[in-house]
Amino acid sequence: MAKIFASDLLYIHSNGMQDSKETLIQNIMNDYLDYITVELTQADVRTTNQFAWVHGAAKIKVRNGKDSPEVEMSIRYLDIYKKEDGDWKLVAWQSARINTP
C-alpha cells in the first residue's frame, strides 16, 4: 500500500471520516478497517500526462473494527492519481453511499 498511495493522500470515506496515507495504512494493518469485498460496477477513466481520475460505482463489504459486523453498501466514488517518478499514485479518494432499490 505504501507504494501505491501518494505521500499526501487524502482519503475520505463514505461516512465522511478522513484519513491520510499513514492513518489509512495503520487502520488497515491493525484490522480496524477491513475491506472484505469490493465489486466495481462502473469505472470511467480519464487521463492526462500527469493525472488520472476514475469515477464510478461499487458494492463493498467492510468492517470497521475487529468486533464490528460486516456492512454492505453501494457507493459512488472519485479517485485521483498522479504520476510520480514514473508510477501512478493514489492522491485522493472520496466516496458516498447510494441507496439501492
C-alpha positions in Angstrom: 0.0 0.0 0.0 2.8 2.4 0.8 3.9 2.1 -2.8 0.6 2.9 -4.4 -0.5 5.8 -2.1 0.9 9.2 -2.6 2.6 10.8 0.4 -0.1 13.5 0.5 -3.1 11.1 0.1 -6.5 12.4 1.2 -8.9 9.5 1.7 -12.5 10.5 2.5 -14.7 7.5 3.5 -18.4 7.3 2.6 -19.3 8.2 6.2 -17.3 11.5 6.0 -14.3 10.3 8.0 -10.9 11.3 6.6 -7.6 9.5 6.5 -4.1 10.4 5.5 -1.7 7.8 3.9 -0.3 7.0 7.4 -3.7 6.7 9.2 -5.3 4.6 6.4 -2.4 2.1 6.3 -2.4 1.9 10.1 -6.2 1.3 10.3 -6.0 -1.5 7.7 -2.9 -3.1 9.2 -4.4 -3.0 12.7 -7.7 -4.6 11.4 -9.7 -1.5 12.4 -10.7 -1.2 8.7 -11.2 -4.4 6.8 -12.4 -4.2 3.2 -13.8 -7.7 2.8 -15.0 -7.4 -0.9 -15.0 -4.6 -3.4 -17.0 -5.2 -6.6 -16.7 -2.4 -9.2 -19.9 -1.9 -11.1 -18.8 1.1 -13.0 -15.4 2.7 -13.7 -14.8 5.6 -16.1 -11.2 6.7 -16.5 -9.8 9.9 -17.9 -6.1 10.8 -18.1 -3.6 13.5 -18.9 0.2 13.1 -18.9 0.4 13.6 -15.1 -3.0 12.9 -13.7 -5.8 10.4 -14.0 -9.2 10.4 -12.4 -11.6 7.5 -12.1 -15.2 7.8 -11.1 -17.8 5.1 -10.9 -19.8 2.9 -8.6 -19.0 -0.2 -6.4 -20.6 -2.6 -4.0 -18.4 -3.1 -0.9 -18.4 -5.2 2.2 -16.4 -3.6 5.0 -15.9 -4.0 8.8 -15.0 -1.0 11.0 -13.3 -2.7 13.9 -12.4 -6.2 14.8 -15.6 -7.0 16.6 -17.9 -5.0 14.4 -20.4 -6.6 12.0 -19.9 -6.5 8.2 -21.6 -3.6 6.5 -22.6 -4.0 2.9 -23.2 -0.8 0.8 -23.3 0.6 -2.7 -21.1 3.7 -3.3 -20.2 6.2 -5.9 -16.5 7.2 -5.8 -14.0 9.6 -7.3 -10.2 8.6 -7.3 -7.4 10.9 -8.4 -4.0 9.6 -9.3 -0.8 11.5 -10.1 2.3 10.2 -11.9 5.3 10.3 -9.5 8.7 9.1 -10.6 7.0 7.1 -13.4 4.5 5.4 -11.2 0.8 6.2 -10.7 0.0 7.0 -7.0 -3.4 7.5 -5.5 -3.6 11.1 -4.2 -7.3 11.4 -3.4 -10.4 9.2 -2.9 -13.9 10.3 -2.0 -17.0 8.1 -1.8 -20.6 8.5 -0.9 -23.2 5.8 -0.1 -26.1 5.5 -2.5 -29.5 3.9 -1.9 -30.3 0.9 -4.0 -33.8 -0.3 -4.6 
